[in-house]
């Protein structure tokens, strides 16, 4: 059997660029679009649920305002989810392409990449510290606003916001520990 007639060269067949891109782009766009839509609908549902809960407590907040803000937040989270999926697929594609013609990594290039990752972790850590501060500020403001509402609502909102702040604090701690582990590894190589 002659491999030349079938498009094989040196035992491997070159895949058509269009089909290769289609095979790559289809799951990327499909999963990204699904997460984007789920984020939008989830945000709208959360906004409506919040409006409903506040209406039951007698707080005069128009449901359209909360539903609209939930929809906007859902849209933003959906776009971020789609961007994350696209970035993941693009990174995998670049790595696969890089593996084919990869040269052995030098310690210097590895150290440079680790330093870049540490810098990103530091920026993310600082961003989360800012988020934590904003949650604290909004928490205090919201508790002041709803002080006249039912004690059960105040306690519920207080608990949720305290939990959110603790979660962000935990994320900050984990990021800092990851950064410290990477620095130890960098010193070891």
N, C-alpha and C positions, 0 to 999 in steps of 0.2 A: 504494500500500500504506500503510495507516494504522499508524503505530507505536504509537499509543495503545492499540489493541486487544491488542497483544502485550506490554504491560508496559514498553515503552521510553519513556524520558523524555529529551528533549533529545539523542536519538541514542545513549544508552547504557542498557543494561538493568541494573536492580538485581538482584544475585544473591541468592538465598534464603539467609538466615543459617545455616540448618541445613546446607545443602549446602556452603556456604563453609567452615563449621567442620569438616564431615566431610572435605572435601578437604584441609584443613590438618592435622587431628588424625591421620588415618590414617597418613601416612608418619612423622609425629613419633613416634607410639606404636610403630609397627612397627619402625623403625630403632632406637629406644631400647630396646625389649624384646629385639631381636636382640643388640645390644651387651651388654645386661645378662646374658643367658644365656651368650654367648660368654665374658664375663669370669668367670662362675661356673665354667663347665667348664674354662676355661683355668687358673684358680687351682687347681682340684682336680687337674688333670693335672700341673701344676707341683709341687704338694705331693707327689703320688705319685712323680713322677720324682726329687724330692729325697730322699724316703724310700728309694727303691730305690738311689740312688747311695750314700747313707750306709750302708745295709745291706750293700752290696757291699764297702765299706771296713771293715766290722766295727764300726762305731760303733752302740751299742745305743740307737737312737731308734725308738720304736714308729711304724710307718707310719701308724697312725691319727692320731697327733698331728700329723705333718706334713701328711697329707692334709686333716685337719680345719682346720688353720691355713691351708693353701692354699685351701680352699673358702671360708673366711671372707674372706681377702684377695681372692679372686676375686669374691666377692659384693660387697665394698666397691668394687672397681674397676668392676664391672658397674653398680652403682648410680651411681657417679660418671660413667661413660660415658653412662648414660641421662640423667642430670641435664644433662650438657653438651649432648646432642642436644636435649633439651627447651628449654634456655636458648637455643640457637642458633635453633631454629624460632620461639620466642616473640619473640626479638629481630628476626628477619626480618619476622615479622608486624607487630610494632610499627613497624618502619621503613617497611614498605609502607603502613601506615595513616597514618603521619606524613607520607609523601611526598605523599599525596593532599591534605592540608590544610596543607602546610608553608609556612612563611614563610621568607624568606631569613635565614640564620643571621648573627647579629652577631658581631663579633670578640670581644666580651666573653663571649658564651655559648660560643663555640668555645674561648676560653682557659680558661674554667671547666671545660669537659669534658676538655680536655687535662690540666689540673691534677688532675682526678679520676683519669684514666688513669695519670698519673705516680704518684699516691699508691697505686693498686692495684699497679703494678709494684714499688714500693718494698716493699709488704707481701709480695708474692710473692717478692721477692729475699730478704727477711729470713727467710721461711719456708724457702726453699731452703738458706740458710746454716745454719739449725737442722737441716735434714735432713742436710746434709753433716757437721755435727758429730756427729749421732747415728750416721751410717754409720761415721765414724771410731772412735767409742767401741765400737760393736758389732763392728767389724772387729778391734780390739785384743782384745776379750773373746773373740771366736770363735777367733782364732788361738791365744790362750792355752789355750782349752778343747781344741782339736784338735791340740795340739802333739805328743801321743803317737801320733797317727794316721800313716798313710803319708805320706811326703814329697810324693808326687804329689798327694794330696788337699789338703794344706796349700798347695802351690803353686797349685793350681787355684782354691781358695777365695780365696786372697790375690789372685790375678790378677783374679778376678771382682769382688771388693769394691773393689779399686783402680780398676778400670774404671768401676764404678758411681759412685765418688766423683769421678773425673775428669769423668764425664758431668754430674753435678750442678754441679761447678765451672764447666764450659763453659756450662751453662744460666744460672748466676749471672752470668757474664761477659756473655752475650748480653742478659740482662734489664737489666743496668747500662748497656750500650751503647745499648739501645733507649730507656732513660730519658734518657740524655744527649742522644740525637738529638732526642727530643721537647722537651727543655728548650731546645736550640738553636733549634728551630722556633718554640717559644713566644716566645723573645726576638726572633725575626725578624718576627713579625706584630704 
